[in-house]
């Protein structure tokens, strides 16, 4: 039963997302490039975790941050990790 609820939640979020796209007339090319950048950001975070002593959290926000800003975002996250 919980799986059905989870699927319905994801379906609802997808519908709201599509409605927002239509309202603001956001191009699919922008959305696809943003998703690719997030994927690349997650891969970079995964590879950074192979550095001994570094365990950066791989979540959507960090992946988005790294995907948009690139290498400077990785450096900022590393500084935050070591200061924290």
C-alpha positions in Angstrom: 0.0 0.0 0.0 2.8 2.4 0.8 4.3 1.9 -2.6 1.0 3.0 -4.3 1.0 6.1 -2.2 4.6 6.8 -3.2 3.9 6.3 -6.9 0.8 8.7 -6.6 3.0 11.3 -4.9 5.6 11.1 -7.7 2.8 11.3 -10.3 1.3 14.3 -8.6 4.7 16.1 -8.5 5.3 15.3 -12.2 1.9 16.8 -13.1 2.5 20.0 -11.0 5.9 20.2 -12.7 4.4 20.0 -16.2 1.8 22.6 -15.3 4.5 25.0 -14.0 6.4 24.5 -17.3 3.3 25.4 -19.3 2.5 28.4 -17.2 6.0 29.9 -17.3 6.7 28.6 -20.9 10.0 27.1 -19.9 11.8 25.4 -22.7 12.4 21.6 -22.5 16.0 22.3 -23.7 16.7 24.2 -20.5 15.1 21.5 -18.3 17.1 18.8 -20.0 20.4 20.7 -19.8 19.7 21.3 -16.1 19.0 17.6 -15.5 22.2 16.7 -17.3 24.2 19.2 -15.2 22.7 17.7 -12.0 23.6 14.2 -13.1 27.2 15.3 -13.9 27.3 17.1 -10.5 26.3 13.9 -8.7 29.0 11.9 -10.6 31.6 14.5 -9.6 30.5 14.3 -6.0 30.7 10.5 -6.2 34.2 10.7 -7.6 35.3 13.2 -4.9 34.2 10.8 -2.2 37.1 8.5 -3.4 39.5 11.0 -1.9 40.7 9.5 1.4 39.1 11.2 4.4 36.4 13.0 2.4 32.8 11.9 2.6 30.6 14.6 0.9 26.9 13.9 1.0 25.4 13.2 -2.4 21.9 14.7 -2.4 19.9 16.6 -4.9 20.8 20.0 -3.6 24.6 19.4 -3.6 24.3 17.8 -7.1 22.4 20.8 -8.4 24.9 23.2 -6.8 27.8 21.4 -8.4 25.9 20.9 -11.7 25.3 24.7 -12.0 28.5 26.1 -10.6 30.9 23.3 -11.6 34.4 23.0 -10.0 34.1 26.1 -7.8 31.1 24.5 -6.1 33.1 21.3 -5.4 35.8 23.5 -3.8 33.1 25.4 -1.7 31.6 22.1 -0.6 35.1 20.7 0.4 35.8 23.9 2.4 32.5 23.6 4.1 33.1 19.9 4.8 36.5 20.6 6.4 35.4 23.6 8.4 32.2 21.9 9.7 
